[in-house]
Amino acid sequence: MNDRRNERGAAMLIALAVMMMISLLGISAVQMSSTDMAISENFQQDTRSFYLAEAGVEHAYGIIRDTSTWRTGLSNVAFAGGQYNVTVIDKTVQASLGDTLVLRSIATRSGAQTGVEVKLAPARPFRWAAFADDHMDLLGGTYTDSYDSDSGSYAATKRLTDGDVGSNGYVDINGDAEINGDAGSASAGELSIDGSAYVGGDTTTTAPMQVFDPVSVADINYAKANNSAPAGLSGSYNYNSGSKALRVNPGNTLTLADGIYYFSSMDIQGNIVIASGATAKIYIDGNITMNSQARVNITGKPIQCQIYSRGAEIRINGGAEVSSVVYAPDTEIRLIGGSDLYGAYVGNVAQDNGGSNFHYDRSLRDWELKKHYAKVAWREI
């Protein structure tokens, strides 16, 4: 009897021990689950605060793109269940920054805090003789070199260097094209140099991707509202005050005074001269055609004739001579035959059917476009 009682007592102790172990395991599982949930919640809040910080940067960047001198910053901006604060740091705060800016965004959400810093540098789009956002085709006879309009004439300052060409996409250089400069693409394997084509500088398919803001509707509307035409036009030309279309016939000469101009289209078969000491900023949302007899600003510096296009095409026919800067990141620039182009050109697609000469103006390398800033570095803080 005592043995049986002892066995029953031992069994009860074992059962109690097992139950205690199960209870401890259950409590531990509940605690682990609560910890995992807390970790998951913290991770979610950290992630959300990170995106809030990013939103703060984008908010501030948008203001700076519209007002380049803005340095006020943003305080306690409520957004998506949290808030962000953005500080704009420039050379007055940190002398080593020079002409760059730092946007520092700190965001909080449900106790989580995250910071992001973005460095902005002035956009300098004219660092190439020709750049195409989408792709570039340079066929037989294309030629590039460089000169410096700030130091003298083309003949006096010409160099067989710095006539660089590039694209974010495909670059095809073939035939007997002669590129006296670098050739690069931001797309791996998308640079082709065929036939007897020559590239005197470096070649790469790992160039940094370039971002060009388009000529916006707001830019066009501003030009319309502040149009110097027809008051700033003189000479022999045809200008339609209703449609804003401009045509210069062969043998005729149009002179542009200093100012901002809007044209719905341009058909240039004669000469355009920029008045002495003046700068003409031309905005257009239609097509530009320059035929073989066109002579545009050939006695002036390229910077004096600035063309900003959001139209479909700029067509320059063989024999034309043009001294200008062209900023048209949504536009196809098509060259037909042997034209001489002085300055720098940015387009969406650049096609030279052969024989055109790009003479890059080295003085444009550090020229800033409307004090526009581009993102050049990022880090989480």
N, C-alpha and C positions, 0 to 999 in steps of 0.2 A: 504494500500500500504506500509506504513512504517513497519507494522508487517511482511509483506512478505519479505521486504528487510532485516529486522533484522534477520529473519529466514535463508535467504540465506547467510548472513554474518556469522552467527553462524555456519552453516554447513561447510562453507569454513575453518573457524578456526579449527573446529573439524577435518576436512580432513587433514589440514596442520599438526595438532598435531599428528594424526595417522601416517602420512607419516614420520614425524620426529622420532617418536618412532620406526617405522620399520627400518628407516635408522640407528638409534642408535643400534638397535638389530643386524642389518647386520654388522655394524662396529665392534661391540663387538664380533660377531661370527667369523669375519675375524681375529680379534686380538687373540681370544682364539685358533683359528686354527693355527695361526702363532706361538703362544706360545707352543702349543702341538707339532707342527712340530719341533720347536727348542729343546724342551725337548727330543723328540724322537731321534733327531740327536745327541744331547749331550750323551744320553744313549748309542746309537750305537757306538759313538766314545770312550766313557768310556769302553764299552765292548771290542771293538777292541784293545784298548791300554792295557786292562787287559790280553788279550790273547797274545799280543806282549810281555808283561812282562813275561808271562809263557814260551813263546818261548825262551826268553833270558836265563831263568833258565835252560831249557833243553839243550840249546847250551853250556852253561858253564858246566853243569853236564856231558855232553858227553865228553868234553875235560878232565875233572878231572878223569873220568873213564879210559881214555887212558893214562893220565899223572897225577898221583896223587899229584905231587909236584907243579902243576901249580897254580899260585896265581895272574897272571897278570891282569885278568879281561877283559871285552869287552867294547869298546868305540864306540858310535855312529854307531852301526850296523844297516844298512837300511834293512827293511823287511816289506812287505805287506803294503806299504804306510806310514810307520812310522819308528821309530828307537828305539833301546833299548841300555841301558848301564848296565853292570853287574859288581859288586864289589865282590871280594872274601875276606871274613873276617875270620882271624884265630887268634890263641892265641897271635901272635905278635901285633895284633891290640887290641884284647880284651882278656886279660889273662884268664878270667873265662871260656873261651870256651874249654880249655884243648886240647883234640885231635879231637874236632868237628870243622866243618866249617859252615859258613853262606854264602849263595849266595843271594845277594840283587840286584834285577833286577828292574830298573826304565824304563818305556816305555812311549813314547809320540806319539800321532797321532791326527792331526788336532786340536791342542790345548789341547787335553785331556791328562792327565798324570795319570798313575797307577803304583804302586809298589808292588812287591811280594818278600817275603823272604822265603827261604827254608833252613832248618838246615840239615847238613849231618854228619853222624857218621860213623866211620870205621866199615865195615861189619865183624861181628864175627859169622860165620856160625856154629861153633862147640860148641854149648851150650847144646846139647843133646847127649845122647848115640846114638840115632838113630832118624832121622827126614826124613819124606817122604812128598814131595810136594803134590802129588795127593792123595794117601791113604796108609794105613799101616795095615797089618794083622799079628798079633802075636799070634800064636796058642800054644797049650799045651806044657809046658816045657820051654818056653822062659823065660830067666832070665836076670835081669840087676842089676848092682851095680856100684861102682866107686872106683877109686884109684887116686893117684897123682904121676906121673912118675918123677916129679921134686924133690919129697921128699923121694922117696925110691921105693922099689919093690911093686908089687901088694899085696903080702901077708902082708907086713908091713903097707900099707896105705889104705887098703880096708875099705870101708864104705857101709853100707846098706842104702845109700841115694845118691841122685844126678844122679841116673841111669835113667834120664828123657827120655821119648819118646814123639813124637808129629807129627802132620801133619796139613797141611792146609785143608785137606779133612777128609775122614772117617778114624777112628782108631778103629780097632776091636781087643780086648784083650780077649782071652777065654781059656777054658780048665784050666789047673793048672799053667798058666803063672804067674810069680812073678816079678813085676816091683817095684824095690826098688828106687823109685823116683816119679816124677810127670808124668801125662799123660794128654795131651791136644790136642784139635782140634780147628781150627779157623772157623769151620762151625757148626752152631747151631744144637745141637742134634746129632752130628755125632761121638760120642764116645760111644762105646759099651763094657761093661765089663761083661762077661758071665761066667757061670759055677763056678768053684772055683778059678777063676783068682783073683789075689791080686795086688792092687796098694797102695804102702805105703805112697805116697805123695799126693799132691793136684791133683784134676781132674777138667777140664774145657772144655767147648765147645765155649768159647768166647775169646780164646787166640788171640793175634794180628796176622794178616796175615803176613807170612814171604815171602820175595821176594829174590830169588836166581838167580843171573845171570848164564846162562848156560856156560859151557866150550865152548868157541867160536872156529870157524874155524881159526881165527887169532891166538888163543892160540895154537892150534894144529900145524899150520904152523910155528909158532915160535919154538916150540919143535922140529919139523922136521929139521929146519934150524940150530938148536943148539944141535942136538942129540949127547949125549955122548956115544951112542952105535955105533959100537961095542967096541970102545977103552976103555970104562969104565966097560966092562963086563969081569969077570974072573971066572974060575972054570969050572964046567961041565954043559953045556947047549946047546941048539940048537937055533941059531939065523939066520934067513933068511935075508941077506943084501938087497935083492931085495924087498921082501914083507914087511919087518920089523916085521915079526911075531916071537914071542918068545915062546919057550917051555923048561920046566925043567922037566926031567923025574924022576920017583921015585928013591930015594936014591941019586940023584945028588944034588949038591949045587952050586948056582950062587951067586957071590958077586958083588954088585953094588958100584962103587966108587961115590964120590960126583959129582952131576951134574943133568942136565935135560935130560930126556929120552923120546923118542917116540917109541911106539910099535903099530902095526896095530891090534894085538891081543896078548893075554897072556894065555898060558895053563900051569898052575903051578901044577905039581904033586910031586915036590921035595921041596928043601929048597931055600929060598932067604935070603941072609945076606946083611945088609948094612955095608959098611966098617966103622971102628971105627972113630967116630967124623964126619962122613959124613951125608949128607942129599940127598936122591934120590927123585926127583920130576918126577913122571911118568905120561905122557900124552898118552891117548889112544882113538881111535875113533872106535874100534871094541869091541869084547866081551872079558871078563875075566872069566876064569874058574879056580877054585882052588879045587882040589879033596881032599879026606880024608887024604892023606899023606902030604899035603902042610904045610909047616912051613915057614911063612913069617915074617922076622924081629923080631922073638920072643925074642931075647936077647937085642933088642934096644927099644928106645922110639918110640911111634907112630908117632911123628912129623918127625922122620927121614925117614919115608916111606910115601910119599904123593902121592896119586893116584887121577888124574883128568880125568874123563871119560865123553865122549859124545857118547859112544857106546850104544847098545840096552840093554845089560844085564851084570851084574856081578853075577856069580853063585859060591857060596861057599858050598861045600858038607860037610856032616857030618864028624867030626873028625879033620877038618882043624884048625890051629891056626894062627891068623893073628894079627899083631900089626901095625896099620897104621891109617892114616886119609884118608877118601874117600870122595871126593867132586864130585858128579855125579847127579846134579838135573834133568837131562833128562833121567836117566838110571834106569832100574828096578834092584833092589838088591834082589836076591833070595837066601835064606838060606835053605839048605836041611839037617835036622837033627842037631846033636849036635856039633856045632863049637864054638870055643872060640875067640871072637873078642875084641881086646884091642884098645882103641882110640875113634873115633867118626865117624859117617857115615851119609851122606846126599845123598838121592836119590829121584827119582820121585815116585817110588813105592817101598815099603819095605815089603817083605813077608818072614816070618820065619815059616816053616812047623812044627816046634816044636823042642825044645831041645837046641837051640843055646843060648850062653851066651854073653851078651854085657857088657863089663867092661869099663865104661866111664873114660877117663883120664881127671881129673879135671884141669890139667894144660893147657888144650886147651880152657878153657872157654873164655879167653880174647885174644886168638890168632886171629890175623887179616889175612884175605885172600888177599894177594897181595896188601895190603894197599888200598883196594877197599872201597869206601864210599857208604852208603845207605841213602835214604831220611828218616828222622825220624820226621820232624815237618814242618809245612807250615803255613804262614799267609799272609794276604793282608795288605799292609802298605799305 
